[in-house]
Amino acid sequence: MIRTQIYLTEDQRNELAIIGKSFGKKQSELIREAIDRLIDQVGKNHREVVLREAAGIWRNRKDLPDFKSLRSEWNRG
């Protein structure tokens, strides 16, 4: 792990202490868990945005083969 120093407000520090006691966790552990949740949330949102932006990017291309006819050739019956 890499040591990182952060500044918390007094209220944040007090709330973390209360939560830490009730869950039996150190404040540093709670902070790491919160950061992991944020990274997961932002990462999922970013993937969704990228997928939405990529949807239909080949729609107006004229240099591609007719995929419907190619797919119909793959059907066995």
C-alpha positions in Angstrom: 0.0 0.0 0.0 1.0 3.6 -0.5 0.7 6.0 2.3 -1.4 9.0 1.5 -2.3 11.9 3.7 -5.7 13.5 3.5 -7.5 16.3 5.3 -10.9 15.7 6.8 -13.3 18.1 8.4 -13.9 17.7 12.1 -17.4 16.3 11.3 -16.0 13.8 8.8 -13.5 12.7 11.3 -16.1 12.3 14.1 -18.5 10.4 11.9 -15.8 8.0 10.7 -14.8 7.3 14.3 -18.5 6.5 15.1 -18.9 4.3 12.1 -15.5 2.6 12.7 -16.5 1.7 16.2 -19.9 0.3 15.2 -18.4 -1.9 12.4 -15.1 -2.7 14.2 -13.0 -1.2 11.5 -10.2 1.4 11.4 -10.9 4.7 9.8 -8.3 4.0 7.1 -10.1 0.8 6.2 -13.4 2.7 5.8 -11.8 5.3 3.6 -10.3 2.6 1.4 -13.7 0.9 1.1 -15.4 4.2 0.2 -12.7 4.9 -2.5 -13.2 1.4 -3.9 -17.0 2.0 -4.2 -16.4 5.3 -5.9 -14.0 3.8 -8.4 -16.5 1.0 -9.1 -19.4 3.4 -9.6 -17.5 5.8 -11.8 -15.9 2.9 -13.8 -19.4 1.4 -14.5 -20.8 4.7 -15.6 -17.8 5.3 -17.8 -18.2 1.9 -19.5 -21.9 2.7 -20.1 -21.1 6.1 -21.7 -18.5 4.5 -24.0 -20.9 1.8 -25.1 -23.7 4.3 -25.8 -21.3 6.4 -27.8 -20.1 3.4 -29.8 -23.6 2.2 -30.6 -24.4 2.5 -34.3 -21.0 3.9 -35.3 -21.0 1.8 -38.4 -24.6 2.6 -39.3 -23.8 4.9 -42.2 -20.7 3.2 -43.6 -21.0 2.3 -47.3 -17.8 0.3 -47.5 -18.9 -2.6 -45.4 -20.4 -5.9 -46.7 -24.1 -6.7 -46.3 -24.0 -8.3 -42.9 -27.6 -9.6 -43.1 -26.9 -11.6 -46.2 -23.6 -12.9 -44.7 -25.4 -14.0 -41.6 -28.2 -15.7 -43.5 -25.5 -17.8 -45.2 -24.4 -19.1 -41.8 -27.9 -20.4 -41.0 -28.1 -24.1 -41.5 -31.7 -24.3 -42.3 
